[in-house]
Amino acid sequence: MSFPLTDATIADDNRPRLSALDEDYDALGRTLARRGVDIEALTARAAAFRVAVPSWGVGTGGTRFGRFPGPGEPRNVFEKVDDCAVIQALTRVTPEISLHIPWDRPDDPAALREQATARGLALTTVNSNTFEDQPGQAHSYKFGSLTHTDPAVRAQAVAHNLECVEVGQALGARALSVWIGDGANLPGQQHFRKSLERYLESLRQIYAGLPDGWRLFIEHKLCEPAFYSTVLNDWGTSYYCARELGDRAWSLVDLGHHAPNTNIEMIVARLIQFGKLGGFHFNDSKYGDDDLDAGSIKPFQLFLVFNELVDAELERVPGFEPSHMLDQSANVTDPIESLIVSATELVRACVQAHLVDRASLWEHQRRNDAVMALATLKAAFVTDVSPILAMARRRAGGAVAPMATYRASGYRSRVGAARPQGTGRGAGIVG
């Protein structure tokens, strides 16, 4: 199937919107100038923002109760790359793809890398999967993988991660991301200290197999599928393990992997301070769903996270180079649309965080003026920076109104006709 969203198609859809955009951009520029802010500097920052798209995110997700696939879901990793290219064409901030192995294991890595390059994309990170059994594997992960009491199961899980690294090398990736569902569902089921020791023992073997220049991201999660206890349950345990492993091991923060009302922005600040913030899986959460569109539930929290990131960036904290990736599951929406929305919200939060009057904020903090400190943050958060985001996309060749352009393109109906639904899982988190 030919790729329908060409630069010319996007430019044609942009044309009737340009006059209004110029007017809104100029008006916002004058408003910001009165605050001593250069709108062009913010636009350049928006244009420079980058976030990776998860390959599994372009398919419909689901819950343990069921999954309702949508039309035109990608049936293989090559079709996933095509869908990711649509998001990049519209937003111009998602030039990277994060792959999940074995879901995305290519028969021909060179061909996959060539296709991604042709679409203007790079395959930068590989994610391992030991939280579910795969056909033909010798041992089950029902009672754990990297922390299992049976050395043979742990060896199998380690070997899988090293295979992911091998695949990643062929694709040009530079990082391995590891999340495990290991833990316990009943008191007494697992020895807390020994399970963590086994986890570190397994990770050390994986870490030793990393090629030069690679980074290892380890991801913690409060619960699920182990609802009584998880081995890597919080940021402190993650930091401890990353520190024990070495300089190329980093803690990854998934915004949905915390208890309700957890102060995630302070966790981010702590990991920055300790030199172990590797990056993010950006999403949002409500109740038990931890893979909602970024900024859909707690946009102020997302802004506060970026406030910490921008603060570290401006202070030039040594070694500060976090990796950004989306991690979400579209259960009732078009996955491409949800990823467009999430990418846009991340850029919005980043730009708003750059609007914070830091000199005033620091002075209010010094004087212990809590009300004015919050007001300083809110002044940045409530500023509508949409014209900046749209102008950055326009100048990069993207869409002024990405959602409208996507729907007008008819891409979903075209792939719906070209990709008949099968019985297997081509994409999505839950099969």
C-alpha positions as MATLAB code, in Angstrom:
seq = 'MSFPLTDATIADDNRPRLSALDEDYDALGRTLARRGVDIEALTARAAAFRVAVPSWGVGTGGTRFGRFPGPGEPRNVFEKVDDCAVIQALTRVTPEISLHIPWDRPDDPAALREQATARGLALTTVNSNTFEDQPGQAHSYKFGSLTHTDPAVRAQAVAHNLECVEVGQALGARALSVWIGDGANLPGQQHFRKSLERYLESLRQIYAGLPDGWRLFIEHKLCEPAFYSTVLNDWGTSYYCARELGDRAWSLVDLGHHAPNTNIEMIVARLIQFGKLGGFHFNDSKYGDDDLDAGSIKPFQLFLVFNELVDAELERVPGFEPSHMLDQSANVTDPIESLIVSATELVRACVQAHLVDRASLWEHQRRNDAVMALATLKAAFVTDVSPILAMARRRAGGAVAPMATYRASGYRSRVGAARPQGTGRGAGIVG';
ca = [
       0.000    0.000    0.000;
       1.329    3.435   -0.902;
       1.981    5.887    1.894;
      -0.800    8.518    1.599;
       0.485   11.288    3.874;
       3.043   13.013    1.649;
       4.530   16.423    2.371;
       2.342   17.805   -0.381;
      -0.798   16.328    1.168;
       0.029   17.891    4.524;
       0.905   21.236    2.947;
      -2.406   21.297    1.060;
      -4.335   20.639    4.260;
      -2.313   23.291    6.101;
      -2.910   26.041    3.555;
      -6.348   27.266    4.685;
      -5.163   27.292    8.302;
      -2.039   29.386    7.851;
      -3.587   32.847    8.063;
      -5.256   32.100   11.402;
      -2.081   30.482   12.709;
       0.017   33.525   11.806;
      -2.489   35.787   13.544;
      -2.598   33.635   16.701;
       1.180   33.220   16.760;
       1.779   36.969   16.461;
      -0.747   37.703   19.199;
       0.838   35.178   21.544;
       4.285   36.555   20.698;
       3.211   40.026   21.808;
       1.719   38.646   25.018;
       4.866   36.702   25.845;
       7.103   39.671   24.985;
       5.405   41.638   27.767;
       6.605   38.864   30.088;
      10.114   39.067   28.714;
       9.798   35.796   26.784;
      11.004   35.272   23.213;
       8.411   33.202   21.354;
      10.955   32.167   18.735;
      13.134   30.539   21.388;
      10.145   28.547   22.604;
       9.248   27.529   19.056;
      12.768   26.272   18.498;
      12.519   24.262   21.713;
       9.224   22.737   20.580;
      10.749   21.808   17.226;
      13.700   20.124   18.951;
      11.583   17.902   21.204;
      11.756   14.157   20.514;
       9.799   11.189   21.837;
       9.831    7.573   20.657;
       6.661    5.778   19.625;
       6.045    2.254   20.930;
       5.495   -0.278   18.164;
       2.779   -1.991   20.227;
       0.983    1.322   20.675;
      -0.243    1.461   17.057;
      -2.509   -1.530   17.666;
      -5.622   -1.758   19.799;
      -4.936   -2.777   23.382;
      -7.313   -4.452   25.780;
      -7.895   -5.664   29.287;
      -7.923   -9.066   30.933;
     -11.610   -9.221   29.985;
     -11.174   -8.831   26.278;
      -9.906   -6.927   23.294;
     -11.852   -5.299   20.480;
      -9.570   -4.887   17.444;
     -10.163   -1.962   15.129;
     -10.008   -1.766   11.349;
      -6.652   -1.765    9.647;
      -4.536   -2.861   12.590;
      -0.938   -3.625   11.609;
      -0.411   -7.351   11.147;
       3.373   -7.297   11.378;
       6.241   -5.059   12.345;
       6.605   -3.617    8.834;
       3.031   -2.337    8.929;
       3.684   -0.974   12.410;
       6.541    1.075   10.962;
       4.162    2.463    8.331;
       1.730    3.585   11.036;
       4.538    5.118   13.095;
       5.615    7.029   10.000;
       2.155    8.621    9.809;
       2.530    9.958   13.349;
       5.968   11.375   12.557;
       4.777   12.939    9.301;
       2.056   14.830   11.167;
       3.790   15.754   14.436;
       7.502   15.847   13.419;
       8.576   14.989   16.978;
       8.392   11.151   16.857;
      11.261    9.989   14.608;
      12.111    6.979   16.785;
      10.439    3.615   17.371;
      10.763    1.350   20.383;
      10.285   -2.333   19.532;
       9.068   -5.221   21.681;
      10.673   -8.634   21.222;
       9.425  -11.249   20.387;
       6.301   -9.397   19.205;
       8.423   -7.470   16.697;
      11.205   -9.966   15.989;
      11.933   -9.475   12.266;
      12.835  -12.325    9.955;
      14.980   -9.856    8.033;
      16.403   -7.150   10.346;
      18.206   -5.439    7.472;
      14.954   -5.070    5.529;
      13.165   -3.650    8.570;
      15.933   -1.171    9.239;
      15.924   -0.164    5.571;
      12.170    0.445    5.638;
      12.394    2.513    8.816;
      15.188    4.617    7.331;
      13.176    5.144    4.162;
      10.323    6.457    6.313;
      12.660    8.819    8.163;
      12.586    6.716   11.328;
      15.139    5.034   13.581;
      14.711    1.863   15.669;
      16.366    3.001   18.883;
      15.264    0.775   21.780;
      14.314   -2.875   22.196;
      12.077   -4.107   24.996;
      12.264   -7.668   26.270;
       9.234   -9.770   27.194;
       9.426  -12.274   30.024;
       6.019  -11.418   31.463;
       4.232  -13.936   29.250;
       5.071  -17.349   27.837;
       5.887  -17.680   24.156;
       5.128  -20.679   21.932;
       7.828  -23.322   22.098;
       9.747  -22.009   25.091;
      11.048  -24.673   27.453;
      10.082  -23.103   30.784;
       7.086  -21.083   31.977;
       7.224  -17.627   33.554;
       4.076  -18.227   35.592;
       6.044  -17.859   38.836;
       8.641  -15.404   37.602;
      11.401  -14.950   35.071;
      14.605  -13.145   36.028;
      13.798  -13.836   39.706;
      12.448  -17.388   39.416;
      13.628  -19.910   42.012;
      14.620  -22.316   39.210;
      18.010  -21.397   37.675;
      16.911  -22.854   34.337;
      14.025  -20.394   34.090;
      16.298  -17.497   34.969;
      18.811  -18.642   32.361;
      16.064  -18.724   29.747;
      14.991  -15.188   30.648;
      18.575  -13.913   30.540;
      19.102  -15.564   27.156;
      15.987  -13.869   25.817;
      17.248  -10.446   26.895;
      20.610  -11.098   25.271;
      18.782  -12.144   22.108;
      16.952   -8.798   22.220;
      20.303   -7.049   22.330;
      21.471   -9.056   19.322;
      18.355   -8.141   17.358;
      18.707   -4.536   18.458;
      22.274   -4.366   17.196;
      21.149   -5.483   13.747;
      18.478   -2.769   13.786;
      20.739    0.031   14.969;
      19.267    0.281   18.473;
      21.293    1.557   21.411;
      19.273    0.589   24.481;
      17.554   -2.372   26.126;
      14.509   -1.774   28.326;
      13.598   -4.455   30.878;
      10.311   -4.736   32.734;
       9.305   -7.869   34.615;
       6.001   -8.863   36.161;
       7.745  -10.999   38.784;
       6.366  -10.971   42.306;
       3.799  -12.632   44.521;
       0.042  -12.746   44.829;
      -0.120  -14.187   48.350;
       1.787  -13.531   51.587;
       4.592  -15.995   52.094;
       4.735  -16.954   48.434;
       8.101  -15.297   47.853;
      11.184  -14.487   49.912;
      11.547  -10.732   49.457;
      15.305  -10.410   49.869;
      16.284  -13.533   47.967;
      14.046  -12.670   45.005;
      15.781   -9.300   44.664;
      19.169  -10.986   44.895;
      18.166  -13.312   42.052;
      16.985  -10.311   40.031;
      20.358   -8.601   40.402;
      22.200  -11.814   39.574;
      20.245  -12.107   36.321;
      20.628   -8.445   35.436;
      24.377   -8.598   35.936;
      24.561  -11.253   33.225;
      22.494   -9.099   30.880;
      24.507   -5.998   31.731;
      27.739   -7.838   30.979;
      26.401   -8.634   27.491;
      25.660   -5.026   26.530;
      27.622   -3.778   23.512;
      29.708   -0.626   23.796;
      27.562    2.491   23.813;
      24.403    0.696   24.938;
      22.272    1.623   27.945;
      20.129   -0.633   30.133;
      16.813    0.796   31.369;
      15.074   -0.957   34.258;
      11.439   -0.201   34.941;
       9.645   -0.472   38.275;
       5.933   -1.014   38.872;
       3.834   -0.971   42.020;
       1.696   -3.960   41.104;
       0.254   -6.161   38.325;
       0.251   -8.980   37.599;
       1.703   -9.651   41.060;
      -0.773   -7.825   43.289;
       0.646   -8.659   46.714;
       4.247   -7.726   45.979;
       6.447   -7.014   42.990;
      10.189   -7.515   42.981;
      11.012   -4.136   41.434;
       8.231   -2.222   43.135;
       9.414    1.374   43.525;
      11.957    3.967   42.475;
      14.202    3.311   45.455;
      14.611   -0.355   44.565;
      15.136    0.608   40.936;
      17.801    3.144   41.887;
      19.547    0.631   44.126;
      19.675   -1.958   41.334;
      20.841    0.546   38.719;
      23.572    1.735   41.054;
      24.677   -1.814   41.767;
      24.899   -2.660   38.077;
      27.036    0.233   36.896;
      27.219    3.442   34.898;
      25.232    2.158   31.927;
      22.213    1.051   33.976;
      19.443    3.572   34.478;
      16.061    3.832   36.177;
      13.074    4.265   33.887;
       9.974    6.089   35.144;
       6.589    4.995   33.805;
       4.024    7.593   34.875;
       1.331    4.939   35.286;
       3.281    2.582   37.545;
       2.671    4.325   40.848;
       0.079    4.373   43.600;
      -2.673    7.012   43.248;
      -1.515   10.554   44.125;
       2.160    9.582   44.253;
       4.433   12.599   43.871;
       6.033   11.442   40.625;
       7.716   14.765   39.950;
       9.682   14.429   43.194;
      10.746   10.897   42.195;
      12.004   12.407   38.946;
      13.922   15.057   40.880;
      15.480   12.451   43.168;
      16.654   10.289   40.271;
      18.109   13.356   38.556;
      19.894   14.289   41.768;
      21.290   10.780   42.157;
      22.396   10.623   38.519;
      20.203    7.657   37.564;
      17.243    9.035   35.597;
      17.375    7.086   32.350;
      14.096    8.217   30.876;
      10.351    7.822   30.744;
       7.439    5.805   29.551;
       4.906    8.598   29.206;
       1.204    7.858   29.686;
      -1.506    8.603   32.230;
      -3.551    6.551   34.664;
      -6.918    6.349   36.382;
      -7.902    3.554   38.771;
      -6.382    0.359   37.357;
      -5.600    1.561   33.826;
      -2.005    2.737   33.622;
      -1.671    3.182   29.851;
      -3.999    6.075   29.054;
      -3.087    8.914   26.683;
      -0.476   11.257   28.152;
      -2.026   14.267   29.851;
      -5.564   12.932   29.537;
      -6.179   12.642   33.294;
      -3.503   14.675   35.131;
      -2.100   17.335   32.784;
      -0.775   19.419   35.692;
       1.232   16.444   36.929;
       2.723   16.049   33.449;
       3.671   19.733   33.512;
       5.265   19.350   36.949;
       7.360   16.434   35.686;
       8.611   18.583   32.815;
       9.224   21.422   35.240;
      11.819   19.208   36.918;
      13.288   18.154   33.573;
      13.598   21.705   32.293;
      15.078   22.832   35.588;
      17.785   20.146   35.305;
      18.348   21.038   31.643;
      18.819   24.728   32.424;
      21.150   23.942   35.311;
      23.166   21.651   33.011;
      23.106   18.773   35.467;
      26.024   16.446   34.569;
      24.992   13.283   32.729;
      21.400   14.482   32.298;
      20.152   12.930   29.040;
      16.771   11.264   29.620;
      15.169    9.123   26.937;
      11.524    9.877   26.150;
       9.071    7.239   24.983;
       5.317    6.859   24.885;
       3.812    3.712   26.397;
       0.067    3.481   26.069;
      -2.781    1.249   25.062;
      -5.630    2.540   22.926;
      -8.633    0.438   23.903;
     -11.498    2.552   22.497;
      -9.737    5.021   20.175;
      -7.844    4.977   16.910;
      -4.306    4.210   18.179;
      -2.691    6.640   15.741;
      -4.929    9.442   16.968;
      -4.143    8.680   20.599;
      -0.409    8.715   19.915;
      -0.728   12.033   18.072;
      -2.552   13.493   21.077;
       0.041   12.168   23.534;
       3.012   13.432   21.537;
       1.381   16.849   21.296;
       0.724   16.985   25.033;
       4.335   16.188   25.835;
       5.571   19.059   23.672;
       2.966   21.318   25.269;
       4.147   20.452   28.781;
       7.778   20.949   27.778;
       7.130   24.400   26.305;
       4.997   25.437   29.278;
       7.781   24.350   31.636;
      10.171   26.612   29.727;
       7.761   29.475   30.470;
       8.280   29.240   34.231;
       9.821   32.425   35.628;
      12.562   30.603   37.503;
      14.115   33.671   39.084;
      10.750   34.552   40.636;
      10.099   30.944   41.607;
      13.438   30.617   43.380;
      12.830   33.884   45.223;
       9.382   32.768   46.380;
      10.902   29.487   47.531;
      13.640   31.346   49.413;
      11.033   33.477   51.164;
       8.805   30.444   51.832;
       5.958   32.124   49.954;
       3.986   29.011   49.071;
       1.070   30.808   47.401;
       3.240   32.832   45.030;
       5.461   29.843   44.252;
       2.403   27.887   43.107;
       1.055   30.922   41.264;
       4.332   31.175   39.349;
       3.986   27.575   38.171;
       0.308   28.038   37.345;
       1.045   31.151   35.275;
       3.130   28.973   32.958;
       0.741   26.019   33.034;
      -2.378   27.991   32.036;
      -0.663   29.712   29.107;
      -2.095   28.392   25.844;
       0.991   27.551   23.800;
      -0.950   25.858   20.984;
       0.182   28.419   18.364;
       3.811   27.648   19.243;
       3.268   23.912   18.796;
       1.450   24.433   15.507;
       4.096   26.802   14.170;
       6.894   24.396   15.086;
       5.114   21.609   13.209;
       4.426   23.833   10.219;
       8.050   24.911    9.882;
       9.191   21.283   10.126;
       6.765   20.207    7.394;
       4.204   18.734    9.764;
       0.512   19.400   10.177;
      -0.887   22.571   11.709;
      -3.872   20.533   12.881;
      -2.582   16.922   13.011;
      -5.841   15.252   13.960;
      -7.860   17.032   11.286;
      -5.237   16.319    8.642;
      -5.069   12.660    9.631;
      -8.830   12.209    9.409;
      -9.042   14.080    6.127;
      -6.357   11.812    4.657;
      -8.577    8.732    4.985;
      -5.582    6.710    6.171;
      -7.573    4.535    8.558;
     -10.137    3.552    5.941;
      -7.375    2.818    3.422;
      -5.452    0.503    5.727;
      -8.748   -1.006    6.829;
      -9.309   -2.128    3.259;
      -5.709   -3.235    2.757;
      -5.288   -5.111    6.052;
      -8.074   -7.607    6.673;
      -8.307   -8.673   10.299;
      -6.720  -11.993   11.106;
      -6.878  -14.294   14.065;
      -3.425  -13.530   15.460;
      -2.122  -10.488   17.270;
      -0.185   -8.132   15.060;
      -0.208   -5.267   17.554;
      -1.568   -4.176   20.878;
      -0.695   -5.154   24.436;
      -3.386   -7.700   25.244;
      -4.175  -10.452   22.782;
];
